[in-house]
């Protein structure tokens, strides 16, 4: 079981533009080469912040307010927020706040031996890292420069440095970069 931060990122380190949009990402035809289908098979629980959750609500669930879609994940999802949200029907979503450590224990149990995906954003990923719980960064580097936006990571990881475990250039121009984070408790936790 690993805790993985899997996300796309611009060349200048942003995961969303200054308007919290991902439109810049959808210009790439990465479906044929995407690692997402294989990645999600091994995910047992998700964690995200309220901005990521709101993005999914606005741009997926309620994109057509007259015909809302179902929540896209069957896995238990933990939304870290201090705000109130209405529950979505038939969605396994838990609204939580505070320290990530006690929530991690619940997520680990819910994941049933599978991995935990930090789906966004950079602040939440940093909290998992600072708690010694983040094992891997799985980045899709995109050949765009946004100038401003939501940062990949809100904090520093300097020493010991991240260890590259996978690099792949996709035909569409995206680059997959995976990094092991050595100072966490365990890379392959049983």
C-alpha positions as CSV (number, residue, x, y, z in Angstrom):
1,X,0.0,0.0,0.0
2,X,1.3,3.4,-1.0
3,X,0.1,7.0,-0.7
4,X,0.6,8.5,-4.2
5,X,0.2,12.1,-5.4
6,X,-0.9,11.6,-9.0
7,X,-1.5,14.7,-11.0
8,X,-0.7,16.7,-14.2
9,X,1.6,19.7,-13.9
10,X,2.7,22.6,-16.2
11,X,6.4,23.2,-16.9
12,X,6.3,26.0,-14.3
13,X,4.8,23.9,-11.6
14,X,1.1,24.5,-11.6
15,X,-1.7,21.9,-11.4
16,X,-4.5,24.4,-12.3
17,X,-4.5,27.9,-13.8
18,X,-5.2,31.0,-11.8
19,X,-9.0,30.4,-12.4
20,X,-8.7,26.8,-11.1
21,X,-9.3,25.6,-14.6
22,X,-7.7,22.5,-16.3
23,X,-8.8,23.5,-19.8
24,X,-5.1,23.8,-20.8
25,X,-4.7,20.1,-20.1
26,X,-7.5,18.8,-22.4
27,X,-5.7,19.9,-25.6
28,X,-3.5,16.7,-25.4
29,X,-4.7,13.4,-26.8
30,X,-3.2,11.2,-24.2
31,X,-6.0,8.6,-23.9
32,X,-4.1,5.9,-25.8
33,X,-1.0,6.3,-23.6
34,X,-2.5,7.3,-20.3
35,X,-1.4,5.5,-17.2
36,X,-4.6,6.4,-15.5
37,X,-6.6,3.2,-16.2
38,X,-3.8,1.0,-14.7
39,X,-3.2,3.5,-11.9
40,X,-6.9,3.6,-10.8
41,X,-7.1,-0.2,-10.7
42,X,-4.7,-0.1,-7.7
43,X,-6.5,2.7,-5.8
44,X,-8.6,1.9,-2.8
45,X,-9.3,5.4,-1.4
46,X,-8.9,9.0,-2.5
47,X,-8.1,12.2,-0.7
48,X,-8.7,15.7,-2.1
49,X,-9.1,19.3,-0.9
50,X,-12.2,21.4,-1.3
51,X,-10.9,23.2,-4.5
52,X,-10.4,19.8,-6.3
53,X,-13.9,18.7,-5.1
54,X,-15.5,21.9,-6.3
55,X,-13.8,21.6,-9.7
56,X,-15.3,18.1,-10.1
57,X,-18.7,19.4,-9.1
58,X,-18.7,22.3,-11.4
59,X,-16.9,20.8,-14.4
60,X,-18.2,17.3,-14.3
61,X,-21.1,16.5,-12.0
62,X,-23.1,19.7,-12.7
63,X,-21.6,20.7,-16.1
64,X,-25.2,20.3,-17.4
65,X,-27.3,21.4,-14.4
66,X,-30.4,19.7,-15.9
67,X,-28.7,16.4,-16.2
68,X,-26.1,15.9,-13.4
69,X,-23.7,13.0,-13.6
70,X,-22.8,10.5,-11.0
71,X,-19.7,10.8,-8.9
72,X,-16.9,9.4,-11.0
73,X,-15.2,7.3,-8.3
74,X,-16.5,4.2,-6.6
75,X,-13.6,4.2,-4.1
76,X,-14.2,6.0,-0.8
77,X,-13.3,9.7,-1.2
78,X,-12.1,11.9,1.7
79,X,-12.6,15.6,1.1
80,X,-10.5,17.7,3.4
81,X,-12.5,20.9,4.0
82,X,-13.7,23.3,6.6
83,X,-16.7,24.2,4.5
84,X,-20.2,22.6,4.3
85,X,-21.2,20.7,1.1
86,X,-24.4,18.9,0.3
87,X,-23.9,15.1,0.0
88,X,-24.1,13.6,-3.5
89,X,-26.5,10.7,-3.9
90,X,-24.9,7.2,-4.1
91,X,-21.4,8.6,-3.6
92,X,-19.0,7.3,-1.0
93,X,-17.7,10.7,0.1
94,X,-16.5,11.7,3.6
95,X,-16.1,15.3,4.5
96,X,-13.2,15.6,7.0
97,X,-11.1,18.4,8.5
98,X,-8.0,18.8,10.6
99,X,-4.8,16.7,10.8
100,X,-4.3,14.1,8.0
101,X,-2.9,11.5,10.4
102,X,-6.2,10.2,12.0
103,X,-8.0,10.4,8.6
104,X,-5.1,8.4,7.0
105,X,-5.9,5.5,9.4
106,X,-9.5,5.5,8.2
107,X,-8.4,5.8,4.6
108,X,-5.9,3.0,5.0
109,X,-8.6,0.7,6.4
110,X,-11.1,1.7,3.7
111,X,-8.5,1.1,0.9
112,X,-8.3,-2.6,1.9
113,X,-4.6,-3.0,1.0
114,X,-4.8,-0.9,-2.2
115,X,-3.1,2.5,-2.7
116,X,-4.4,5.9,-1.5
117,X,-4.5,8.6,-4.2
118,X,-3.9,12.2,-3.2
119,X,-6.0,13.7,-6.1
120,X,-5.2,17.4,-5.2
121,X,-4.1,19.8,-4.3
122,X,-0.6,20.9,-3.5
123,X,-1.5,21.9,0.1
124,X,-3.0,18.5,0.9
125,X,-0.1,16.7,-0.6
126,X,2.3,18.7,1.5
127,X,0.3,17.8,4.7
128,X,0.7,14.1,3.9
129,X,4.4,14.6,3.2
130,X,4.9,16.5,6.5
131,X,3.2,13.8,8.4
132,X,5.6,11.2,6.8
133,X,2.8,9.6,4.9
134,X,3.4,10.5,1.2
135,X,5.4,7.7,-0.6
136,X,5.3,8.7,-4.3
137,X,4.8,11.6,-6.7
138,X,3.4,10.5,-10.1
139,X,3.5,13.5,-12.4
140,X,2.4,14.1,-16.0
141,X,4.5,17.0,-17.1
142,X,2.7,19.1,-19.8
143,X,4.5,21.3,-22.3
144,X,2.7,24.5,-21.3
145,X,3.6,27.5,-19.1
146,X,0.7,28.9,-17.1
147,X,2.5,31.8,-15.3
148,X,0.1,31.7,-12.3
149,X,-2.1,29.1,-10.7
150,X,-2.4,26.4,-8.1
151,X,1.1,25.1,-7.1
152,X,2.0,21.5,-7.5
153,X,3.3,21.4,-3.9
154,X,3.0,23.9,-1.0
155,X,6.3,23.3,0.8
156,X,9.8,22.0,0.1
157,X,11.4,18.6,-0.4
158,X,15.2,19.2,-0.6
159,X,17.1,16.6,1.4
160,X,17.2,13.8,0.9
161,X,16.2,14.5,-2.7
162,X,13.4,12.6,-4.5
163,X,14.5,9.5,-6.4
164,X,13.3,9.1,-10.0
165,X,11.7,5.7,-10.6
166,X,10.1,6.2,-14.0
167,X,10.4,8.6,-17.0
168,X,8.5,8.2,-20.2
169,X,7.8,10.5,-23.1
170,X,4.4,10.0,-24.6
171,X,3.8,10.5,-28.4
172,X,1.4,13.4,-27.6
173,X,4.3,15.4,-25.9
174,X,3.4,14.6,-22.2
175,X,6.1,13.3,-20.0
176,X,5.4,10.8,-17.1
177,X,7.7,11.3,-14.1
178,X,7.5,9.2,-11.0
179,X,9.5,9.8,-7.9
180,X,9.9,7.8,-4.7
181,X,10.0,10.0,-1.5
182,X,12.7,8.5,0.7
183,X,11.9,10.2,4.0
184,X,8.4,8.8,4.4
185,X,7.8,5.9,6.7
186,X,7.9,3.2,4.1
187,X,7.7,3.0,0.3
188,X,6.0,-0.4,0.2
189,X,4.0,-0.5,3.4
190,X,2.4,-3.9,4.1
